[in-house]
Amino acid sequence: MRLSLFSFIIMSSLSCTSDYSEDIGETWTTEKAWEWHNNNPWLVGTNFNPSTSINQLEFWQEETFDLETIDKELGWSADLGMNMHRVYLHNLLWDQDSVGFINRIDQYLDLSEKHGIKTMLVLLDDVWHPVPELGNQPTPTPHVHNSGWVQAPGAEILGDSTRHNELENYIIGVISHFKEDKRVICWDLYNEPDNVTRIPGRAEYEVKNKHTFSLALLKKVFGWAREVNPSQPMTVGIWRGEIAHWGTPDSLPALDRYMLQHSDVISFHAYDGDMDMVIQKITELKKYNRPLLCTEYIARGTGNTFNTVMPILKADKIAAVNWGFVDGKTNTKYPWSSWVRKFTEEPEMWHHDILRKDGTPYSEEEVEFIREMIESE
């Protein structure tokens, strides 16, 4: 396996100057997408990051790859009945040690499979810190939500279109290795493209006119992925904008339109506190006649809870993947407002996350509700 991977790296590096326009290969037919959907159960899970990792880099780097914690927390997830997790990767990990990185993903997938959990892999991300760096990751800022999460590829590469092709080997290499792997259920190519951080101390590093660069990169990423033609569907989730326009592509910004029109299955984020808005999102997205996956939800303080959202998603067999599982270094039990509002102790109402570090629930009633929702499927 290692020899073939090295051979692939060498061959793919010789063709890293390719570019892609609107014509990037074939999106799955609706029939193929629905066949995939019908062959799977109702997909329920979380955005999984072990409690001992502050971000994607600490999750996967050899020195901090914590198999013991991963195995334990996957077991807790399986105990709740979850069957699918969304998991973030990072291009710098490929650059650092592509073979070791692939081997660690394999180890993770073995553990996940042992617990009966499929995996959606996320390749790129435009959210939080624009300057990712390998090596020792920062310690969490106390009481601050996601203080160490990093963008992928980050501003340096994203904001220079002549460097976008540096990501080709990563995208093609990872997808190629797992393109027929039954443990991988879906590819999320790019999380929240054009999400611009406005946090002081970080905003000055953000890419100017980010939407232009994110769209240019997204087109290339779809092109490279279509070149591999994996057996699993690909998606990029819509996360912003005027909901009434979600179902009418001509009314959407070019980036959002591209995401929806080139995804095999449609994914979206729903942190809305008003359930009428969640229902409207689903109504609009149904117009594409493709399976739907909600890949981020839960913001308890707004009224977005398991009790309010899960029944809506379950009614249409829409994948339900909340943000956060075990309270840990990401501090996502604290709300987004913790970046500007000072907290000195745990919030009475958690923002994200389900379990404490010892595996006990934040809310016994909530955990029982999750179990009942899944078991009654």
N, C-alpha and C positions, 0 to 999 in steps of 0.2 A: 504493500500500500504506500509506504513512504517513497519508494522509488518512482512509482507512477505519479505521485503528487509532484515530486520534484521535476519530472519530465513535463508535466502539464504547466508548471510555473514557467519553465524555460520557453516552451512553445507559445504560451499566451503573452509573454513579455515581448515577443517579436512582432505582435500585432496590436500594440497598445495605442496606435494612432487613429483607430477607427472612430467615426462619428456617426450620429444617428439623427434623423429628422423625424417627421410625423410618421413615416412609413417604417415601423420598427418590427414588423412581424405580426403574427396572428394572436389576437386576444381569443381566449376560449369562447366557444359558442355558448349560448345560454343553455343548450341541452347538456353540454359537457359539465358546465358549472352546477346545474341542478342534479346531475347524476352524482357528482362529488358530494353535494349537500345531502342527498337522500341516502348515501352510503355511510353517513356518519350520524352518531347520536346528537342530541342537543349538546352543543359544546359549551362547557361552563368552566371557568377558571380565573386565573389572576395574572397580572403582569408580574412575573416572578423574578426577584432579585434576592439572593440570600441576605439575611440580616447582618452578616459580617462584612458586607460589601457596600461601600458608599456610592459606587457607580459601576458602569460596564467594565471599566479597566480593572478595577480591583476584583470584580467577579471572576475574570478570566485569566489574568496574568498568573504565570506559574507559581510565583512566590505566595500568592494569596488565594489560589484556587482551593476552596474549602469544601472538599467532597463530603466530609462528615456532616457539616451543617446543611449542605445541599440535600443530602440523603434524608436527614432528619426532617427537614422542612417540607420536602416533597411528600414524605410519609404523612405529615399532618394535613397537607392538601388533599391527598388521596382519602384520608379519613373523613373529610367533609364531602367526598363524592366528586371532587373536581376531576376533569378528564382532559383538559387542555390548558397549557400555559403559553403566554406570550413572553419571549425572552430576547433581550437586546444583545447584539454583538457590537464590534467596533473595528473600523478599518486599521487603526494603529496596531491592533493585536495581530493582524495578518502581517503587517510590515515588520513587526518585532520578531515573530517566530511562526511562520505560516503552518509548518508541520506540527509543532507543539500545540498551536491554537486549535487546529482541526482535531487533534487527538483528544484535547480537553472537551471540545464540543461532543465528540463521540462518547466520552465518559459520562458527560451530563445526560446525553440522550439514553444511554444504557440505564442509568438510575431512574430517569423519568419513565422509561418503558417498564421497568420493574414495578413501578407504582401505578401503572395503567394510565399514564398521562402523555398525551401527544403534545407537540411543540410547534408554535408559530415563531419563526426566527425573524427578527427585525435587523436590517442591515445598516441603515443610516438614520440619523436623528438630528433635527434642527433646534432642539430644545435645551435651554439652560446655558451652561458656560461655553462660550465660543472658542476657548483655547484649551483643547485637551492635551494632556502630556502623559507619556508613559512613565513608569517607575512608581515610587511611593506616592500614594494618593493622599490628599489632605484629610486631616481629622474632621469630623462633622462640626459645623458651627452649632453650638448648643441651642436647642429649641427653634431651629430654622429648617423649614421644609426644603428637602432636596438640595442641600448646600453644595454638594460635590458632584452632581450629575453633569455630564459633559456632552457636547454636540459631536456628531460624527458626519462628515469628516472634520468639522470645525471651520472657522472663518478663513484661515490661511489658505486652505485648498478651495473651499467653496467660493470664495470671493475672487479667485483667479481662474477663469475658464480654461486657460492654457494648462492648468494642472488637474483638471477633472479626470483626465484619462489615467492619472496615477491610481485611480480606484478600480480600474477595469480588472486587474488580476484578482483583487479581493472579491469583487462581486461574482465574477465568473468562477473563481476558484472555490468559494464556499458553496455556491449553488450547485456546481458540477459535482462536488463530492457527495452531496446529499440529495441529488435530484431524483433518485429512485428510492429514497429511504422512507419506509413506512412510519418511522418515528416522527418525521417532520410532516405536519399536516397542511402547512400554508407558509408562504413567504410574504412578509410585510416589508416592502423594499425601502420605505422611507417614512419615518414617523414625523408628522406635523411639519412638512416642508414650509418654509417661510415663517416659522414661529420666531419672532424677534424679541430677545430679552431686553428689558428696560431697567434691569437691576443696576443700581450704581456700582461702579467698579467692574462691571462686565459689559454694559451697553456700549462703551467706547470701543470695544473690540468687535462689535457686530458688523456684518457685511452691509454696506450701503446698497440700497435697491436690491435687497436680498431676494425678493420674489423672482427677479430676472435670473439670478444665478441658480436659485433652487430649481426653477423650471428647466433651465438648460441642463443641469445635472440629472434631473429626474428623467428627461428624455433619453439620456445616454444609459442610465441605469436600467430602464425598461428594455432598451435595445440589447444591452449585454445579457440581461436575464432571458429575453426571448431567444437569443442565440443559443443558450444552453437548453431551453425548452424543458423545464423540469416537469415531473409528473404531478407536482402539487400546484395549486392555483397561486396567483400572485395578486397582491392588493396594495393600495396606498390609501389610507383613510382620510376622509374629509372631516374637518374638525372646527371650521369657523364659517363666518359669513351669514348672509341672509337666508334663513332656513327655507323660506318660500321659494327660493330660486334653486334649491338643491336638486330638484327633479327636472329642471329645464336648463340643460348645459349651456345653451346660447346666452343665458343671463348670468353665467358665472365668470369670474376672472379666469384667465387662460390657464393658470396653474391648477386651480380646482377642477376645471373642466377636463384637463388632461388626466388628472388622477382618476376621475370617475370613468372616463371613456376607455381607459386602458387597463383597468382592473378586471381580473377574471371573476372575482367575487367582490362585493362592495362592503367596505368597512367604514366605520364612523366612530366618533367620540360623542358621549352624551353625559356631560356633567351638569345638565340643566336641573334646576330645582323644581321647575314647573313641568309636570308630567305631560301636559298638553303639548309642550315643545318637543319632548321626546317622541311622542306619538306623531307629531307633524314631521319630524325628521324621518321616521320610518315610512310614513305615507309618501313623502317625496321620493325617497330612495327606492321604494318598491316600483317606481316607474321604469327603472332600468331592467326589471325582470331578471334579477340575479339574486343569489343567496346573500343575506346580510349578516355582518358580524359587528357587534359593538365591542370594540377593542379597548375602550377606556370608559369607565364610569365610577361612581361613588364620590360624592362630596357632601358628607353628612350634614354639614352646617347649612347647606342651601336647601335641604330636603331631599337630596338625591341619595337614596339609601337602597339597601338590598330589598327591603319591603316594598318600596315604591317602584323600583325599576325592573327587578327580576321578573315579576309577573307579566309585565308588558313585553319583555323580550321573549319569554317562554311561550307566550300565546302564538307567536309566529316562528318559533324555533330559530330565533336570532341568537347567535353566539353571544354569551354574556361573560366578558372578561374585565373584571374590575382592576383598578390600580391599587397595588399594595397588598401584602400578605402578612408577613411577620414584622413587627416593630423592630427597627434596627438602625443602621447608620444613616439611612436616607432621611430619617425623621419625618416621614410623610404622614404621621399621625397629626402633625401640626399643619395648619391651613396655609394656603398660598400667602395670606396676609402676614405671615410671620416674617417675611422679608422686610416689612415696613413697620410692623407692630411688635413690640417687645413682649416675649413670653419668658417666664421664669420657672414654669412648671408645666407638667403634662396638661393639655387642654381637657376640660371635662368631656367634651364631645370630640372624638377623634375625627380627623378629616378623611384619611384613607386607613388602610391596614385592618386586619381581622384578628390576629393573634398577638399576644405578648411574647417576649423572648423565651419564656418557659413553655410556650405552647398553649397556655390557657387563653380563653377568648376575651377580647375586649367586652363583648356582650354575649352572654349565654343564649339569650333569646334570639339574637341575630344569627348565631351559628346554627341553632336548631331550625330556624326558618330556612337557611341556605340548604341544610340537609334535606328538609322536607320538600323543598322545591325540586331538588335534583332527584330524590328517590321517587317522587310521584310522577316523574316523566314516563 
